[in-house]
Amino acid sequence: MKKEEIKKVVLAYSGGLDTSIIIPWLKENYNNCEVIAVSGNVGQDDELDGLEEKAIKTGASKLYVLDLTDEYVDDFIIPTMKAGAIYEEYLLGTSTARPCIAKGLVEVAKKENADAICHGCTGKGNDQVRFELTIKHFAPEMPIIAPWREWDIKSREEEIDYAEAHNVPLKINRETNYSKDKNLWHLSHEGLDLEEVENEPKYEEKGFLEMGVSPIDAPDEPTYIELDFEQGTPVALNGEKMTAKEIILALNELGGKNGIGLLDIIENRLVGMKCRGVYETPGGTILYKAHEYLESATLDKMTLHEKQKLAITFAEVVYNGQWYTPLREALSAFVDKTQENVTGKVRMKLYKGNIIKAGLWSDYSLYSEEIATFGESDYDQTDANGFINLFGLPITVQAMVDQKNNK
């Protein structure tokens, strides 16, 4: 489709710096086209306050706010958590949210008969890929506009200049201009002083952390929690039945106040460069540890080890924006099979940034105290003779051959 033929554009809108200036930019550069802003609510809370008024004042014709929180948790977070998928220590917060949001974007674009979909992702980042691969899956013929790959703006400072020149209201200033992404699973921080890897994150500085506190500022007394799982999915916290979303939100509060889930990493982006990010994932970190603890008792050795291998692939697929692919679906099918007996209760102790195992109960546990005990049991230790002889047979034969050939 030619540029002049685009009359209506659906914009992925967060109200942040990038998408705030994109509205007037689209109208200036795409023949005063109609801009329909769409915000996917994945749990960013107060970031949605005043969003409609801001979008309209900036030039949008309307704003859709899509409540995606349940879908995000049930269809993206929980399957990823059950897979044990971790990308270079990162618990895939932004990575899981983007395909969920992009799916909603396409639904609105089709409803509104839009000519194109626009996003505010930079040409340096991963999100451009995550958005566009999802759009291609659901609307392969839909044109995609990516202003960062078109305009002559080179930095966030120049974006602020543009916003000021066009009277676009911003919640940030040049001194607090971290690039952040927030949802109910995590909060990421990039930019400013974090771009210099020799700088320590300002964990103790007021206003830096939003989902919790530094372990230094956490209580001196531990917090005990109990989590119940059914087939790998969390179903209760401290004996109270809850949805997975409710559990994550409650764990965010408990983990946050105990300094849980802070991560400072230099990660490898899909586009080839390394970047430095600081992440807050208090509830998610607890959930991963608890689930891993239960799996250690309920999965047999070969299944557990194979699952751990495939967790790396699962994480790369999600990180790279390939959620809607046959491979991800096949991996999820494998994961679901492994979770059939991952049912039980775990107790964890939260203390100054640490998650300490404090007990496990499961009717499906493969751990047998009778077999593993150092005390008296029915286990016949002489059985080990034949096992070791057979297991070591290749080593024995190789040694005999080496001796024969004077090696």
Secondary structure, DSSP 4 states (H G I P E B T S, - for coil): --GGG--EEEEE--SSHHHHHHHHHHHHHTTT-EEEEEEEESS-GGGGTTHHHHHHHHT-SEEEEEE-HHHHIIIIIHHHHHHT--BTTB--HHHHHHHHHHHHHHHHHHHTT-SEEE----TTSSHHHHHHHHHHHH-TT--EE-GGGTS---SHHHHHHHHHHTT---S--SSS--EEEE-SS-EEEESGGGGSTTSPP-TTSTTT-SS---GGGS-SS-EEEEEEEETTEEEEETTEE--HHHHHHHHHHHHHHTT--EEEEEEE-TTS-EEEEEEE-HHHHHHHHHHHHHHHHHS-HHHHHHHHHHHHHHHHHHHTT--SSHHHHHHHHHHHHHTTT--EEEEEEEETTEEEEEEEE-TT----HHHH-SS--S--TTHHHHHHHHHTHHHHHHHHHHHHTT-
